[in-house]
């Protein structure tokens, strides 16, 4: 089965080269990498155009900054693989975990696989207590609305059968993508699995972008897509 890796990217000049090298070492030659640059204003676009032209299958350049959810939608449209996996452009998530994420789909026991930073025995950087508590609260609230028992709804690493993802009508432009996609796959009655992954989180000084405002938007999205739609 062909794998499509979607990498939404915004101002990641410090990590994009290393990240793409790690991605390439964990996929097959027939798999594809799609980078969606969300109108970066650092050197990310220059690196993609001049240094990494032969390292990616396709680069999509947004004409203005829209957000992660918008960029993922662009990547979904362009993807040609049987499985679509989402990868952030920083180094918080380890491509060495790809097999754990896609094997349940390849073995036809899952339609969707979520990574989890809170189960298993993988490496995890110790960082913010309140950020972790916020993630767990959002996951609990999402589970109450969807009747799923996920441990990490907000995780980046999610893998899908391509035909499932392409038929969903996704709307959120920013980080509201995570609760939106969770609510919508819950309504499809799919086979959803979860697997423990490594997590090397960043501080805000190191480039982390999600804020408390995105947390409030996530709460809104949980209710909007679970109940109102």
N, CA, C and O of each residue as an XYZ file, in Angstrom:
916
protein
N       0.844     -1.198      0.000
C       0.000      0.000      0.000
C       0.879      1.249      0.000
O       1.844      1.347      0.759
N       0.534      2.183     -0.850
C       1.307      3.415     -0.962
C       0.959      4.367      0.176
O      -0.209      4.532      0.529
N       1.983      4.986      0.740
C       1.822      5.901      1.863
C       2.054      7.336      1.413
O       3.028      7.623      0.719
N       1.158      8.236      1.809
C       1.334      9.675      1.588
C       1.573     10.345      2.937
O       0.752     10.223      3.846
N       2.696     11.052      3.069
C       3.018     11.794      4.278
C       2.706     13.262      4.027
O       3.303     13.884      3.147
N       1.774     13.819      4.796
C       1.437     15.239      4.677
C       2.161     16.014      5.766
O       2.055     15.682      6.947
N       2.903     17.054      5.365
C       3.689     17.838      6.313
C       3.300     19.309      6.207
O       3.884     20.039      5.407
N       2.318     19.762      7.006
C       2.036     21.198      7.061
C       3.203     21.911      7.731
O       3.741     21.436      8.731
N       3.586     23.046      7.177
C       4.844     23.655      7.596
C       4.705     25.176      7.665
O       4.215     25.802      6.725
N       5.137     25.765      8.777
C       5.153     27.227      8.900
C       6.351     27.649      9.746
O       6.426     27.339     10.935
N       7.278     28.356      9.121
C       8.461     28.890      9.802
C       9.236     27.819     10.557
O       9.422     27.900     11.772
N       9.683     26.814      9.807
C      10.445     25.716     10.412
C      11.823     25.584      9.768
O      12.259     24.478      9.450
N      12.503     26.709      9.578
C      13.814     26.693      8.941
C      14.847     25.894      9.738
O      15.797     25.364      9.161
N      14.672     25.803     11.043
C      15.640     25.101     11.890
C      15.470     23.592     11.857
O      16.393     22.863     12.218
N      14.316     23.110     11.433
C      14.032     21.678     11.551
C      13.702     20.976     10.238
O      13.804     19.751     10.169
N      13.312     21.702      9.204
C      12.740     21.066      8.018
C      13.719     20.112      7.336
O      13.310     19.042      6.886
N      14.982     20.467      7.250
C      15.945     19.581      6.586
C      16.135     18.274      7.354
O      16.121     17.194      6.764
N      16.311     18.377      8.660
C      16.491     17.177      9.474
C      15.241     16.318      9.456
O      15.320     15.094      9.359
N      14.082     16.966      9.549
C      12.819     16.230      9.554
C      12.630     15.448      8.260
O      12.272     14.271      8.301
N      12.864     16.079      7.116
C      12.670     15.385      5.839
C      13.656     14.238      5.660
O      13.316     13.219      5.059
N      14.861     14.390      6.170
C      15.833     13.300      6.121
C      15.331     12.103      6.917
O      15.458     10.964      6.469
N      14.759     12.353      8.095
C      14.220     11.269      8.918
C      13.004     10.624      8.266
O      12.842      9.405      8.313
N      12.148     11.442      7.656
C      10.965     10.896      6.975
C      11.383      9.980      5.846
O      10.868      8.868      5.730
N      12.309     10.426      5.013
C      12.741      9.630      3.858
C      13.344      8.297      4.278
O      13.214      7.302      3.565
N      13.998      8.272      5.423
C      14.633      7.030      5.874
C      13.629      6.027      6.431
O      13.990      4.891      6.737
N      12.364      6.445      6.564
C      11.348      5.563      7.145
C      10.201      5.248      6.197
O       9.163      4.745      6.627
N      10.378      5.539      4.906
C       9.337      5.220      3.932
C       9.951      4.470      2.759
O      11.172      4.414      2.613
N       9.096      3.900      1.932
C       9.539      3.181      0.750
C       9.706      4.132     -0.435
O       9.137      5.223     -0.433
N      10.481      3.731     -1.449
C      10.701      4.605     -2.608
C       9.417      5.003     -3.325
O       9.358      6.080     -3.919
N       8.397      4.167     -3.283
C       7.150      4.482     -3.982
C       6.208      5.357     -3.160
O       5.197      5.827     -3.681
N       6.522      5.585     -1.884
C       5.696      6.449     -1.057
C       5.939      7.911     -1.436
O       6.908      8.221     -2.129
N       5.070      8.798     -0.986
C       5.214     10.204     -1.349
C       5.206     11.106     -0.123
O       4.550     10.826      0.881
N       5.956     12.198     -0.237
C       6.017     13.234      0.787
C       5.434     14.505      0.178
O       5.853     14.938     -0.895
N       4.471     15.092      0.867
C       3.868     16.340      0.406
C       4.025     17.383      1.506
O       3.441     17.253      2.581
N       4.811     18.409      1.232
C       4.996     19.508      2.171
C       4.070     20.646      1.767
O       4.039     21.048      0.604
N       3.316     21.161      2.729
C       2.432     22.294      2.472
C       2.954     23.473      3.275
O       2.758     23.539      4.488
N       3.624     24.410      2.597
C       4.181     25.566      3.284
C       3.095     26.627      3.440
O       2.502     27.078      2.460
N       2.847     27.016      4.688
C       1.738     27.924      4.993
C       2.205     29.380      5.015
O       1.996     30.101      5.990
N       2.841     29.794      3.917
C       3.307     31.170      3.742
C       4.338     31.544      4.798
O       4.220     32.569      5.469
N       5.352     30.690      4.932
C       6.431     30.961      5.891
C       7.120     32.281      5.559
O       7.286     32.624      4.389
N       7.523     33.025      6.604
C       8.235     34.286      6.375
C       9.663     34.251      6.908
O      10.305     35.291      7.058
N      10.161     33.030      7.195
C      11.581     32.882      7.507
C      12.255     32.287      6.269
O      11.853     32.602      5.149
N      13.257     31.446      6.439
C      13.977     30.881      5.293
C      13.438     29.527      4.845
O      14.054     28.863      4.012
N      12.292     29.109      5.390
C      11.759     27.785      5.071
C      11.521     27.614      3.576
O      11.919     26.600      3.001
N      10.879     28.587      2.940
C      10.593     28.466      1.508
C      11.871     28.396      0.684
O      11.945     27.626     -0.274
N      12.877     29.189      1.041
C      14.157     29.145      0.321
C      14.800     27.767      0.447
O      15.345     27.244     -0.524
N      14.740     27.185      1.631
C      15.318     25.853      1.845
C      14.573     24.822      0.996
O      15.196     23.978      0.352
N      13.251     24.892      0.996
C      12.456     23.937      0.222
C      12.735     24.062     -1.272
O      12.836     23.054     -1.971
N      12.858     25.281     -1.759
C      13.044     25.509     -3.195
C      14.468     25.212     -3.657
O      14.668     24.659     -4.738
N      15.446     25.574     -2.849
C      16.836     25.525     -3.301
C      17.648     24.347     -2.788
O      18.582     23.902     -3.456
N      17.309     23.839     -1.615
C      18.122     22.787     -1.020
C      17.441     21.429     -0.990
O      18.115     20.400     -0.950
N      16.111     21.412     -1.008
C      15.409     20.149     -0.812
C      14.553     19.761     -2.001
O      13.650     18.936     -1.870
N      14.821     20.340     -3.153
C      13.978     20.103     -4.330
C      13.876     18.631     -4.680
O      12.827     18.180     -5.141
N      14.948     17.870     -4.470
C      14.942     16.455     -4.838
C      14.525     15.541     -3.684
O      14.486     14.321     -3.844
N      14.220     16.111     -2.549
C      13.921     15.308     -1.367
C      12.439     15.170     -1.077
O      12.052     14.416     -0.184
N      11.608     15.882     -1.812
C      10.174     15.808     -1.585
C       9.464     15.506     -2.889
O       9.932     15.867     -3.969
N       8.330     14.840     -2.772
C       7.538     14.530     -3.949
C       6.874     15.785     -4.483
O       6.834     16.014     -5.691
N       6.356     16.593     -3.574
C       5.625     17.787     -3.991
C       5.634     18.807     -2.866
O       5.538     18.454     -1.690
N       5.750     20.076     -3.240
C       5.629     21.163     -2.277
C       4.489     22.062     -2.730
O       4.455     22.495     -3.882
N       3.556     22.343     -1.828
C       2.448     23.257     -2.088
C       2.712     24.523     -1.292
O       2.960     24.467     -0.088
N       2.659     25.666     -1.969
C       2.909     26.944     -1.303
C       1.593     27.711     -1.169
O       1.022     28.153     -2.165
N       1.117     27.864      0.065
C      -0.070     28.677      0.284
C       0.249     30.141      0.012
O       1.346     30.607      0.321
N      -0.704     30.867     -0.563
C      -0.482     32.256     -0.946
C      -0.621     33.218      0.227
O      -0.238     34.384      0.123
N      -1.163     32.740      1.336
C      -1.145     33.487      2.585
C      -1.243     32.486      3.727
O      -1.512     31.306      3.506
N      -1.023     32.962      4.946
C      -1.048     32.069      6.097
C      -2.483     31.746      6.481
O      -3.251     32.636      6.845
N      -2.845     30.460      6.397
C      -4.197     30.025      6.707
C      -4.266     29.205      7.996
O      -5.198     29.375      8.782
N      -3.297     28.323      8.221
C      -3.324     27.472      9.394
C      -3.131     26.005      9.050
O      -3.151     25.617      7.882
N      -2.944     25.195     10.086
C      -2.646     23.773      9.909
C      -3.787     23.026      9.226
O      -3.554     22.248      8.302
N      -5.021     23.259      9.677
C      -6.153     22.538      9.097
C      -6.310     22.808      7.619
O      -6.555     21.887      6.840
N      -6.172     24.067      7.224
C      -6.259     24.435      5.801
C      -5.175     23.717      5.001
O      -5.436     23.175      3.928
N      -3.957     23.722      5.538
C      -2.828     23.093      4.838
C      -3.041     21.587      4.690
O      -2.709     21.008      3.656
N      -3.589     20.961      5.716
C      -3.858     19.529      5.626
C      -4.893     19.243      4.546
O      -4.763     18.261      3.814
N      -5.913     20.080      4.434
C      -6.913     19.886      3.375
C      -6.267     19.959      1.997
O      -6.603     19.172      1.112
N      -5.347     20.894      1.810
C      -4.635     20.987      0.532
C      -3.838     19.715      0.270
O      -3.798     19.223     -0.858
N      -3.210     19.189      1.305
C      -2.429     17.972      1.162
C      -3.286     16.763      0.864
O      -2.904     15.912      0.061
N      -4.456     16.677      1.508
C      -5.369     15.558      1.252
C      -5.782     15.528     -0.211
O      -5.822     14.464     -0.828
N      -6.087     16.687     -0.763
C      -6.489     16.772     -2.169
C      -5.378     16.290     -3.090
O      -5.645     15.645     -4.103
N      -4.133     16.602     -2.742
C      -3.002     16.242     -3.601
C      -2.523     14.806     -3.403
O      -1.832     14.268     -4.269
N      -2.873     14.180     -2.290
C      -2.341     12.852     -1.955
C      -2.864     11.777     -2.902
O      -4.032     11.792     -3.290
N      -1.988     10.848     -3.269
C      -2.346      9.737     -4.151
C      -2.150      8.380     -3.483
O      -2.351      7.347     -4.122
N      -1.762      8.364     -2.218
C      -1.493      7.104     -1.530
C      -2.752      6.418     -1.028
O      -3.829      7.012     -0.991
N      -2.596      5.159     -0.643
C      -3.688      4.382     -0.048
C      -3.872      4.730      1.430
O      -4.966      4.598      1.977
N      -2.779      5.179      2.070
C      -2.789      5.587      3.474
C      -2.250      7.007      3.548
O      -1.253      7.332      2.903
N      -2.907      7.851      4.334
C      -2.438      9.221      4.553
C      -2.048      9.371      6.015
O      -2.827      9.049      6.913
N      -0.833      9.863      6.246
C      -0.320     10.072      7.599
C       0.088     11.531      7.737
O       0.697     12.098      6.830
N      -0.246     12.137      8.867
C       0.067     13.547      9.109
C       1.317     13.655      9.973
O       1.447     12.987     10.998
N       2.234     14.517      9.532
C       3.522     14.710     10.210
C       3.768     16.207     10.383
O       3.781     16.938      9.393
N       3.963     16.682     11.616
C       4.346     18.076     11.815
C       5.763     18.299     11.298
O       6.559     17.364     11.207
N       6.064     19.557     10.960
C       7.367     19.875     10.370
C       8.453     20.111     11.400
O       9.617     20.285     11.038
N       8.102     20.119     12.668
C       9.121     20.226     13.705
C       9.665     18.835     14.014
O       9.415     17.890     13.266
N      10.388     18.712     15.083
C      10.977     17.418     15.438
C      10.359     16.843     16.712
O      10.998     16.067     17.423
N       9.110     17.229     16.997
C       8.459     16.716     18.204
C       8.062     15.247     18.062
O       7.980     14.524     19.055
N       7.818     14.811     16.830
C       7.364     13.436     16.587
C       8.396     12.692     15.753
O       9.033     13.272     14.874
N       8.554     11.405     16.034
C       9.632     10.592     15.474
C       9.128      9.697     14.339
O       8.316      8.805     14.581
N       9.595      9.919     13.100
C       9.183      9.068     11.981
C       9.510      7.586     12.160
O       8.984      6.750     11.426
N      10.354      7.253     13.108
C      10.600      5.835     13.388
C       9.344      5.120     13.869
O       9.306      3.890     13.909
N       8.318      5.882     14.235
C       7.054      5.292     14.694
C       6.084      4.997     13.553
O       4.982      4.509     13.803
N       6.463      5.278     12.318
C       5.532      5.109     11.198
C       4.952      3.695     11.110
O       3.750      3.522     10.910
N       5.809      2.693     11.258
C       5.323      1.315     11.111
C       4.231      1.003     12.121
O       3.260      0.320     11.796
N       4.381      1.497     13.340
C       3.366      1.257     14.360
C       2.034      1.893     13.974
O       0.969      1.380     14.320
N       2.101      3.012     13.257
C       0.894      3.740     12.887
C       0.198      3.138     11.673
O      -1.030      3.140     11.597
N       0.969      2.628     10.733
C       0.348      2.173      9.479
C       0.105      0.670      9.426
O      -0.721      0.212      8.636
N       0.807     -0.111     10.250
C       0.633     -1.565     10.178
C      -0.787     -2.034     10.484
O      -1.262     -2.953      9.817
N      -1.494     -1.445     11.467
C      -2.884     -1.883     11.679
C      -3.775     -1.665     10.453
O      -4.711     -2.430     10.222
N      -3.485     -0.630      9.674
C      -4.245     -0.396      8.441
C      -3.823     -1.390      7.367
O      -4.669     -1.964      6.682
N      -2.528     -1.592      7.221
C      -2.037     -2.563      6.232
C      -2.541     -3.966      6.529
O      -2.812     -4.742      5.612
N      -2.667     -4.290      7.807
C      -3.125     -5.630      8.203
C      -4.644     -5.744      8.233
O      -5.191     -6.773      8.628
N      -5.315     -4.681      7.815
C      -6.777     -4.649      7.684
C      -7.506     -4.892      9.003
O      -8.550     -5.543      9.043
N      -6.935     -4.357     10.077
C      -7.653     -4.410     11.353
C      -8.095     -3.015     11.788
O      -8.835     -2.875     12.762
N      -7.643     -1.975     11.066
C      -7.990     -0.602     11.428
C      -8.236      0.228     10.177
O      -7.680     -0.040      9.112
N      -9.077      1.236     10.330
C      -9.293      2.238      9.286
C      -8.577      3.541      9.629
O      -8.178      4.301      8.747
N      -8.425      3.780     10.930
C      -7.776      4.989     11.446
C      -6.897      4.592     12.620
O      -7.293      3.773     13.449
N      -5.697      5.175     12.694
C      -4.805      4.913     13.831
C      -4.320      6.244     14.399
O      -3.770      7.073     13.674
N      -4.528      6.438     15.689
C      -4.011      7.606     16.400
C      -2.758      7.211     17.167
O      -2.716      6.149     17.789
N      -1.744      8.056     17.126
C      -0.653      7.911     18.075
C      -1.103      8.412     19.434
O      -2.110      9.112     19.541
N      -0.367      8.060     20.464
C      -0.656      8.586     21.794
C       0.644      8.864     22.526
O       1.534      8.016     22.588
N       0.739     10.065     23.080
C       1.905     10.441     23.883
C       1.787      9.961     25.317
O       2.713     10.139     26.107
N       0.650      9.350     25.665
C       0.370      9.035     27.061
C       0.223      7.549     27.345
O      -0.159      7.174     28.453
N       0.516      6.694     26.370
C       0.506      5.257     26.627
C       1.806      4.655     26.114
O       2.495      5.268     25.299
N       2.141      3.473     26.578
C       3.332      2.786     26.094
C       4.574      3.179     26.863
O       4.499      3.840     27.899
N       5.717      2.767     26.345
C       6.980      2.955     27.044
C       7.994      3.685     26.170
O       9.196      3.437     26.265
N       7.504      4.591     25.317
C       8.397      5.332     24.426
C       8.961      6.553     25.162
O       8.475      6.951     26.220
N      10.018      7.137     24.550
C      10.626      8.331     25.134
C       9.656      9.511     25.065
O       8.936      9.676     24.080
N       9.645     10.322     26.115
C       8.784     11.503     26.143
C       9.476     12.602     26.926
O       9.851     12.418     28.084
N       9.641     13.759     26.275
C      10.265     14.880     26.963
C       9.321     15.436     28.024
O       8.123     15.579     27.781
N       9.856     15.745     29.191
C       9.071     16.308     30.288
C       9.017     17.828     30.112
O      10.045     18.506     30.095
N       7.764     18.355     29.977
C       7.617     19.797     29.770
C       6.514     20.376     30.648
O       6.620     20.358     31.874
N       5.456     20.889     30.025
C       4.494     21.738     30.728
C       3.365     20.942     31.371
O       2.664     20.200     30.682
N       3.181     21.086     32.680
C       2.092     20.413     33.388
C       0.735     20.882     32.878
O      -0.125     20.058     32.564
N       0.531     22.199     32.791
C      -0.787     22.719     32.430
C      -1.128     22.414     30.982
O      -2.297     22.230     30.642
N      -0.121     22.360     30.131
C      -0.354     21.990     28.735
C      -0.810     20.540     28.642
O      -1.738     20.224     27.898
N      -0.160     19.660     29.395
C      -0.546     18.245     29.422
C      -1.943     18.079     30.001
O      -2.752     17.315     29.475
N      -2.227     18.799     31.090
C      -3.553     18.725     31.690
C      -4.620     19.215     30.719
O      -5.712     18.651     30.645
N      -4.292     20.277     29.972
C      -5.222     20.779     28.965
C      -5.501     19.754     27.886
O      -6.647     19.572     27.477
N      -4.453     19.081     27.420
C      -4.634     18.033     26.410
C      -5.548     16.924     26.936
O      -6.437     16.456     26.226
N      -5.326     16.514     28.166
C      -6.131     15.428     28.731
C      -7.581     15.864     28.944
O      -8.506     15.072     28.761
N      -7.774     17.128     29.332
C      -9.131     17.640     29.481
C      -9.862     17.656     28.142
O     -11.018     17.243     28.061
N      -9.191     18.132     27.087
C      -9.811     18.177     25.763
C     -10.118     16.768     25.257
O     -11.147     16.542     24.621
N      -9.226     15.829     25.540
C      -9.469     14.445     25.139
C     -10.674     13.878     25.885
O     -11.517     13.210     25.286
N     -10.758     14.140     27.181
C     -11.896     13.674     27.966
C     -13.204     14.261     27.441
O     -14.190     13.543     27.277
N     -13.207     15.562     27.180
C     -14.412     16.214     26.678
C     -14.803     15.660     25.311
O     -15.981     15.423     25.043
N     -13.807     15.455     24.449
C     -14.063     14.866     23.133
C     -14.636     13.462     23.271
O     -15.596     13.108     22.588
N     -14.050     12.667     24.151
C     -14.538     11.297     24.346
C     -15.983     11.275     24.846
O     -16.766     10.413     24.447
N     -16.330     12.207     25.704
C     -17.694     12.276     26.210
C     -18.690     12.564     25.085
O     -19.818     12.071     25.099
N     -18.259     13.363     24.118
C     -19.138     13.730     23.012
C     -19.182     12.667     21.908
O     -20.194     12.526     21.222
N     -18.086     11.922     21.738
C     -17.989     10.968     20.628
C     -18.189      9.517     21.056
O     -18.398      8.643     20.215
N     -18.126      9.259     22.368
C     -18.186      7.902     22.916
C     -16.991      7.056     22.487
O     -17.101      5.834     22.384
N     -15.864      7.692     22.239
C     -14.600      6.991     22.006
C     -13.821      6.959     23.329
O     -14.171      7.656     24.281
N     -12.763      6.141     23.373
C     -11.935      6.111     24.581
C     -10.469      6.381     24.245
O      -9.571      5.668     24.693
N     -10.250      7.421     23.450
C      -8.898      7.847     23.100
C      -8.169      8.361     24.340
O      -8.793      8.812     25.301
N      -6.842      8.286     24.302
C      -6.047      8.877     25.376
C      -5.373     10.172     24.945
O      -4.838     10.892     25.789
N      -5.386     10.491     23.632
C      -4.648     11.664     23.136
C      -5.276     12.171     21.843
O      -4.734     11.967     20.757
N      -6.425     12.832     21.971
C      -7.128     13.334     20.798
C      -6.331     14.390     20.046
O      -6.416     14.473     18.821
N      -5.550     15.206     20.772
C      -4.844     16.335     20.168
C      -3.518     15.946     19.512
O      -2.805     16.820     19.019
N      -3.179     14.683     19.493
C      -1.904     14.248     18.943
C      -1.798     14.568     17.449
O      -2.794     14.518     16.727
N      -0.594     14.893     16.994
C      -0.376     15.129     15.566
C      -0.497     13.840     14.768
O      -1.182     13.801     13.746
N       0.170     12.777     15.235
C       0.263     11.548     14.445
C      -1.091     10.855     14.328
O      -1.605     10.274     15.285
N      -1.643     10.936     13.136
C      -2.878     10.247     12.798
C      -2.714      9.660     11.406
O      -2.219     10.334     10.502
N      -3.127      8.406     11.224
C      -3.050      7.741      9.922
C      -4.447      7.275      9.527
O      -5.219      6.813     10.367
N      -4.761      7.402      8.240
C      -6.109      7.109      7.748
C      -6.043      6.331      6.439
O      -5.116      6.512      5.650
N      -7.008      5.483      6.214
C      -7.235      5.009      4.853
C      -7.597      6.226      4.009
O      -8.451      7.027      4.390
N      -6.957      6.354      2.889
C      -7.112      7.561      2.083
C      -8.554      7.825      1.677
O      -9.011      8.967      1.724
N      -9.277      6.777      1.276
C     -10.641      6.983      0.793
C     -11.552      7.529      1.884
O     -12.520      8.231      1.590
N     -11.252      7.213      3.138
C     -12.044      7.723      4.257
C     -11.809      9.216      4.439
O     -12.755      9.991      4.579
N     -10.538      9.612      4.435
C     -10.193     11.006      4.667
C     -10.665     11.906      3.529
O     -11.106     13.031      3.763
N     -10.573     11.412      2.306
C     -10.934     12.231      1.151
C     -12.436     12.504      1.057
O     -12.840     13.491      0.443
N     -13.253     11.664      1.645
C     -14.701     11.872      1.530
C     -15.259     12.769      2.632
O     -16.404     13.212      2.548
N     -14.450     13.044      3.675
C     -14.915     13.902      4.756
C     -14.855     15.374      4.342
O     -13.910     15.803      3.679
N     -15.846     16.120      4.731
C     -15.860     17.559      4.487
C     -15.274     18.260      5.704
O     -15.950     18.444      6.716
N     -14.010     18.648      5.593
C     -13.311     19.282      6.706
C     -13.359     20.800      6.556
O     -13.311     21.322      5.442
N     -13.454     21.503      7.682
C     -13.700     22.946      7.643
C     -12.682     23.777      8.413
O     -12.409     24.914      8.029
N     -12.118     23.244      9.479
C     -11.278     24.044     10.363
C      -9.943     24.398      9.712
O      -9.294     23.544      9.108
N      -9.537     25.665      9.839
C      -8.294     26.123      9.229
C      -7.094     26.000     10.155
O      -5.968     25.853      9.681
N      -7.308     26.056     11.464
C      -6.178     26.045     12.385
C      -6.128     24.723     13.152
O      -6.377     23.661     12.581
N      -5.810     24.789     14.432
C      -5.648     23.572     15.220
C      -6.981     22.931     15.596
O      -7.003     21.854     16.191
N      -8.088     23.581     15.257
C      -9.389     22.959     15.448
C      -9.579     21.722     14.591
O     -10.557     20.992     14.750
N      -8.643     21.489     13.680
C      -8.680     20.274     12.853
C      -8.745     19.016     13.708
O      -9.459     18.076     13.357
N      -8.020     18.975     14.818
C      -7.915     17.748     15.614
C      -9.269     17.317     16.198
O      -9.680     16.178     15.975
N      -9.982     18.191     16.943
C     -11.299     17.765     17.434
C     -12.319     17.588     16.320
O     -13.226     16.763     16.434
N     -12.179     18.360     15.238
C     -13.119     18.214     14.125
C     -12.997     16.840     13.483
O     -14.002     16.154     13.298
N     -11.786     16.430     13.141
C     -11.606     15.146     12.462
C     -12.001     13.999     13.384
O     -12.521     12.984     12.920
N     -11.761     14.150     14.685
C     -12.128     13.107     15.633
C     -13.643     12.949     15.706
O     -14.155     11.829     15.701
N     -14.355     14.062     15.774
C     -15.819     14.000     15.821
C     -16.385     13.382     14.546
O     -17.349     12.618     14.592
N     -15.786     13.714     13.425
C     -16.345     13.256     12.158
C     -16.047     11.780     11.882
O     -16.879     11.086     11.297
N     -14.882     11.296     12.291
C     -14.632      9.865     12.093
C     -15.440      9.036     13.088
O     -15.799      7.894     12.801
N     -15.731      9.619     14.273
C     -16.546      8.892     15.246
C     -17.937      8.620     14.689
O     -18.527      7.577     14.971
N     -18.456      9.542     13.911
C     -19.791      9.376     13.328
C     -19.815      8.356     12.193
O     -20.881      7.879     11.806
N     -18.630      8.020     11.656
C     -18.547      7.075     10.538
C     -18.490      5.627     11.000
O     -18.518      4.719     10.168
N     -18.412      5.389     12.301
C     -18.373      4.022     12.846
C     -17.211      3.213     12.268
O     -17.396      2.096     11.783
N     -16.030      3.787     12.326
C     -14.836      3.172     11.764
C     -14.084      2.358     12.816
O     -14.357      2.455     14.012
N     -13.134      1.557     12.346
C     -12.258      0.808     13.243
C     -11.084      1.722     13.612
O     -10.199      1.969     12.792
N     -11.086      2.215     14.838
C     -10.079      3.185     15.277
C      -9.148      2.524     16.285
O      -9.601      1.928     17.262
N      -7.849      2.630     16.043
C      -6.838      2.072     16.939
C      -5.953      3.195     17.459
O      -5.951      4.304     16.926
N      -5.206      2.885     18.505
C      -4.295      3.834     19.120
C      -2.994      3.112     19.453
O      -3.016      1.949     19.855
N      -1.856      3.796     19.289
C      -0.570      3.176     19.586
C       0.346      4.194     20.260
O       0.311      5.378     19.924
N       1.158      3.744     21.204
C       2.077      4.633     21.903
C       3.188      5.120     20.989
O       3.728      4.342     20.203
N       3.532      6.386     21.082
C       4.577      6.986     20.248
C       5.542      7.783     21.121
O       5.234      8.123     22.263
N       6.712      8.073     20.561
C       7.662      8.963     21.229
C       7.218     10.410     21.055
O       6.511     10.748     20.105
N       7.645     11.261     21.990
C       7.292     12.677     21.887
C       8.418     13.520     22.461
O       8.792     13.376     23.625
N       8.957     14.409     21.617
C      10.048     15.288     22.016
C       9.565     16.729     21.890
O       9.962     17.454     20.977
N       8.705     17.131     22.819
C       8.043     18.428     22.734
C       8.996     19.599     22.769
O      10.100     19.514     23.308
N       8.544     20.705     22.177
C       9.323     21.934     22.166
C       8.757     22.936     23.169
O       7.578     22.875     23.518
N       9.598     23.853     23.628
C       9.132     25.000     24.380
C       8.694     26.081     23.402
O       8.947     25.971     22.202
N       8.042     27.119     23.903
C       7.647     28.219     23.027
C       8.870     28.964     22.506
O       8.842     29.499     21.398
N       9.934     29.003     23.288
C      11.171     29.628     22.827
C      11.785     28.846     21.668
O      12.485     29.415     20.829
N      11.521     27.548     21.626
C      12.058     26.701     20.560
C      11.144     26.663     19.332
O      11.493     26.048     18.325
N       9.986     27.309     19.405
C       9.141     27.413     18.222
C       7.745     26.843     18.338
O       7.016     26.833     17.346
N       7.337     26.366     19.508
C       5.983     25.825     19.658
C       4.973     26.926     19.387
O       5.159     28.063     19.820
N       3.878     26.588     18.654
C       2.967     27.619     18.173
C       1.578     27.571     18.799
O       0.915     28.606     18.866
N       1.119     26.432     19.252
C      -0.240     26.343     19.780
C      -0.343     27.115     21.091
O       0.575     27.065     21.910
N      -1.461     27.837     21.301
C      -1.625     28.681     22.473
C      -2.941     28.362     23.180
O      -3.704     27.503     22.740
N      -3.190     29.066     24.279
C      -4.424     28.860     25.045
C      -5.649     29.221     24.209
O      -6.724     28.659     24.419
N      -5.503     30.148     23.267
C      -6.628     30.500     22.399
C      -7.075     29.302     21.575
O      -8.267     29.103     21.341
N      -6.105     28.508     21.139
C      -6.438     27.304     20.371
C      -7.156     26.285     21.247
O      -7.966     25.501     20.753
N      -6.862     26.292     22.544
C      -7.570     25.402     23.460
C      -9.053     25.746     23.548
O      -9.903     24.856     23.543
N      -9.359     27.043     23.629
C     -10.765     27.460     23.658
C     -11.465     27.143     22.335
O     -12.638     26.769     22.321
N     -10.743     27.292     21.236
C     -11.317     26.932     19.936
C     -11.586     25.439     19.871
O     -12.588     25.010     19.299
N     -10.702     24.649     20.451
C     -10.895     23.198     20.460
C     -12.167     22.817     21.213
O     -12.904     21.933     20.778
N     -12.429     23.484     22.347
C     -13.657     23.212     23.094
C     -14.877     23.523     22.227
O     -15.829     22.745     22.169
N     -14.831     24.664     21.563
C     -15.930     25.046     20.659
C     -16.122     23.996     19.573
O     -17.251     23.610     19.271
N     -15.015     23.530     18.983
C     -15.092     22.554     17.888
C     -15.636     21.209     18.367
O     -16.369     20.538     17.640
N     -15.279     20.820     19.579
C     -15.785     19.551     20.120
C     -17.309     19.567     20.135
O     -17.948     18.611     19.693
N     -17.890     20.647     20.640
C     -19.356     20.739     20.694
C     -19.952     20.954     19.300
O     -20.985     20.375     18.963
N     -19.302     21.782     18.508
C     -19.833     22.095     17.182
C     -19.962     20.863     16.315
O     -21.011     20.636     15.713
N     -18.901     20.055     16.240
C     -18.894     18.937     15.302
C     -19.460     17.647     15.905
O     -19.784     16.711     15.174
N     -19.580     17.596     17.228
C     -20.166     16.401     17.842
C     -21.673     16.508     17.998
O     -22.393     15.518     17.874
N     -22.140     17.716     18.271
C     -23.555     17.899     18.596
C     -24.304     18.691     17.526
O     -25.379     18.290     17.081
N     -23.717     19.824     17.118
C     -24.437     20.746     16.238
C     -24.445     20.308     14.787
O     -25.289     20.747     14.006
N     -23.498     19.434     14.416
C     -23.426     19.010     13.009
C     -23.537     17.501     12.917
O     -23.498     16.944     11.820
